[in-house]
Amino acid sequence: MLNIQLARKYSTAIFEIAQEEQKLEEYGKELAQVCEELFSVPGAREFFQNPQVQPKAKKELITKLFAQELSTVIYHFLMLLVDKRRIALLEAIEEGYRALSNKARGIVIADVTTAGEMAAAQQESLREKLASVTGKKVQLRMHTDESLIGGVVVKIGDKRIDGSVQGRLAALSKELMANK
């Protein structure tokens, strides 16, 4: 619980700086890049979470990896996280930042689950339809689930639209059972 609150404070702080400098998207991309590159390497998560590893070693690794790629603000933010022994919270901080940034820019995330891969043209058509329904910019996060048989399930926030074959069969079965 404490870690969630700490992550929220740090994500709010970096969000406010980004908003002030009008670099919401840029800083968001940099934070996402750092998370992806740091924590996708086997053993990296353990390295940064280990309190016995000296902050100096963590800073050196971050410097070698990102000194030339990141803006000064994000680079110093990472150094601050290492100094405060909060670098292990980076993924939660990035997630909180992304949520704040999306809200400020009027973007909603739509989790789209299909039975198979969806073509780019279909994705764009779905994005446009969802944007017209919600009145906001929509970013699709694609998932596949072969058990759906066909169709699509869309989840935006706490709203769920089930247009899958599996969902329609379940609804039909429920209706038939109710009419018994």
N, C-alpha and C positions, 0 to 999 in steps of 0.2 A: 504494500500500500504506500509506504514511504517512497519507494522508487518511482511509482507512478506519479506521485505528487512532485517529486524532484524533476522528473522528465518533463512534466507539464510546465513547470516554471522555466526550465531551460528552453523548451520549444517556444514558449511565449516570448521569452527575451530575444531569441534570434529572429523570431517572426516580427517583432516590433522594430528591430534594427533594419530588417529587410524592407519592411513597409515604409519606414522613414527614408531609406535610400532608393525606394522604388525598384527593388530588385527581388521581388517575391519569387518569380519563376527561376531566375538565375541561381539564387541561393538554394532553392528547393532542389534543382538539378544537381548542384554540387553535393548537398547532403546525401541525396539518394545515391550518387556515384560513390561517395566515400563508404557508405554502408554496404553497398553491393561489393565493392572491391575489398574492403577490409574483412568482412565477415563471410565471404564466399571461400576464402582460403582456409583449408583444413588447419585447425590449431590456432588460428588467429583470434577467434572469440575467447578461447581459454587464455591466450597470451594477454589480452587486454583486460580480462576479468581477474587475472591473478594478482592479488595484492602484494605478492612477494617480488614481482617484476618491478624494477625501479621505474619511476616516471620518466627518467632520462632515456631509458631504452625504448619506451613507448613513443616518446617524442621523436627520437631519432628515426624510428621506423616510419612514423607519419611524415616526417620531413623528407625522407628518401622517396616515399611513394607520391606525395602530393604537393610538395613545396612549389613546384612550377605550374601545377594544374589548377590550383584553387585560388579564389580571390583572397585578399588579405584578411577580410573579416571572417570567413569560414575557417581559414587556416588558424587564426588566433583563437577562434571559438573552440576548435579541436584541442589546441594547446591548453586552454582554460579547463576543458573537460578532463584532460589528463592530470593537470595540477590539482584539481578538486576531487580526483579519483571517481569521476563520473563517466568516463569514456565507455564503460560497459552499457550505459543507458542510451548510447547513440541511436540505436534502432528505434527505441520508444520516442526519443526526442524528434527524430526525423518523421516518424508517423504523426506525432502531434503537430509538428510544423506543417506537414502536408495538409492535414485537416484544416488548420487555421488559414493557410494560404488558399486552399480551394474555396472555403467559405467566403473569404474576402474578395476573391475573383469571380464568385458566382458560379462555381463549378461543382457538379455533383458526380459521384462515382456510381456507375451502374455495373453491378456484378452480373454478367451474362453467362449462363450455363447452357450449352448445347450438347447434342449427342455426338457431334463431330466438329471438325474445323469449319469455321464460317468464313466465306470469301470476303475479301476486303470491301467489295461493293455492297455486300449485304450488311457488313458492319457499319459502313457509312450511312446506309439507308436507315438502319436501326437507330444509330446515334442521332440522326436528324429528326426521326419520329419522336424519340424520347425527349429531345431538346424542345420540340414544339409542345409536347404534353406538359413538361415540367417548367418551361419558361426559363431554363438555365442552360449553360453549357454542360455537355455531358461527356465524361471520359468513360470508355468501356474497359472493364477488366474481364477478360475472356477466360472461361473455364470449360472443360469438357467432362461429360458424364454419360457414358454409353447406356446407362440404365434408363435414360430419358426416352430412348427409342427414336425420337424425332422431336422437332419443335424447339422452343426456347423458354427458359425461365429467366426473368429479369428481377433483380433485387436492387432497389434504390432506397437507402436508409432502412426504414422499417416496413416499406411497402414491397410486396412480392406479387409479380404478375406471372402466372403459370400458364404458358401456352404450349406445354410439352404434351406429347402423346401419352406419356405415363400419367401426367396430371389429369388429362381429359378422361382417360380410362378410369382413374380413381374416382373422379367426380361422377361419371356415368354409373359406376358400380354403387356408389353411395346413394345416388338418386333411385336406382332400381331397388335397392334394399329398403329404402324409405317407403316406396310404393307397395311393398309386399302386403 
